[in-house]
Amino acid sequence: MIALAFDENFNNDVLRGVIRRNPALDLVRVQDAGLTGQDDAAVLAWAAAEGRVLVSHDVATLTAHAYARVQAGLPMPGLFEAGPSVPIATAIEDLALIAECSLPGEWEGQVRYLPLR
């Protein structure tokens, strides 16, 4: 099982659905960690320090910051992007599967997009 962090503007309906599916998962919203209003680089640095794979809708800018961390040789435990066209039920199913079935370090340096199929 891995720990996930949800970006500040991530759809809370999806987050609540993942929690309902498995309340034992280690999930946190970045705003609950005191990172409200922080830029993408700061959020990625925090996620790396915490060993949390980040989940976001911010395909436009966060992806570039994630790749920049990888290029600089900095830790980046993984980023999952869920675009606006991904149905809520699909996002819930995919994120629960990722959190439940992944091993720590499995997504290091990777950016992936939902849906998984």
N, C-alpha and C positions, 0 to 999 in steps of 0.2 A: 504494500500500500504506500502511496506517496501523499505528501502534503500539497495542497493547492492554495493559491492566493488569487482572489478575484479583483480585477482592476476596478477603479473607482466608479466608472460608469457602466459596469456590467449589469445586465438585466437581472434584477433581484428575483424575478419569477423563476428563472433558471436555477439560481443559487438555492432558493427555497425548495425547489423540486429535487435537487441533488441531495439536500439534507434530509428531506422526507424519505427518499429512497434508501439512504443509509446514514443515520444520525451519528454513526461512529467515525465517519470520515473526518480528517483533519483539514478543515476549510477555514479560511479567514478572508474578510474583505480588507483591502488596503486602508480604507478609511477607519476601520476598527483598530488598525495598527498605528493610527496617528499620522497617516501619510496623505490626508486630504489635501488636494491642490498641488502635490509634488509632481515634478516633471517625470517623463518616462524613464530617463536615466536613473533617477533616484529610486523609482519604484523597482526597476530591474536590479539595481544594486542591493536593495533591501531583500528582494525575493532570493537573490543569490546567497546573501548572508544567512537567510533563514532556511535555505534549502527547499524553497517552495517553487513549484512549477506555476507560472503565471497564466491566467486565463483572461482574455480581453476581447473586446469588439473592435479595438483600435488598430485596424489593419494598416491604416495610412501612415502612422508614425512609429508605433511601438515596434513593429517588425524591423525597421531600419536600426533602431537602437539596440535591439537584441542581436542582430548580425554584427553591429559595431563592437559589442562586448566580446563576441566570439572571435572576431578578427584581432582584437587587442589582447587576446589570450586571457580574458577575464572569465570567471565562472558565470554561466548562464544556464540554470537548471532546466530550462525548457519554457516554451511559450506555445499556448494553444490559442488560436484565433477563431472566433465564431462570428462570421459575417452576419449582416442583418437578414439575409434570406434563410438562415438556418432555422427551421422550426423549433419552438421551445422544447417540445417533447424529444426531438432528436438530440438537441444540445444536452438535455438532462441525461438521457440514456448514455450518450457518448462520454460525458464527463464523469459520470458514476463509474462506468467501465474503466476509464483511464485511471481514476483514483484508486479503485479497488484492485486492479490487476497489474499495475505497473510497479516496478521495483525502483527504489531510490537510485538516482543517477541514470536511469534508463533514457531520459529525454534530454540529458545534458547537451547543450549547444544546438538544440534542434528547435525549429519553428514548424508547427503543424497546423493544419486547418481543419475545422469541422465543416461538414460531417466527415466521419472517419471513412465512410464507404467511398 
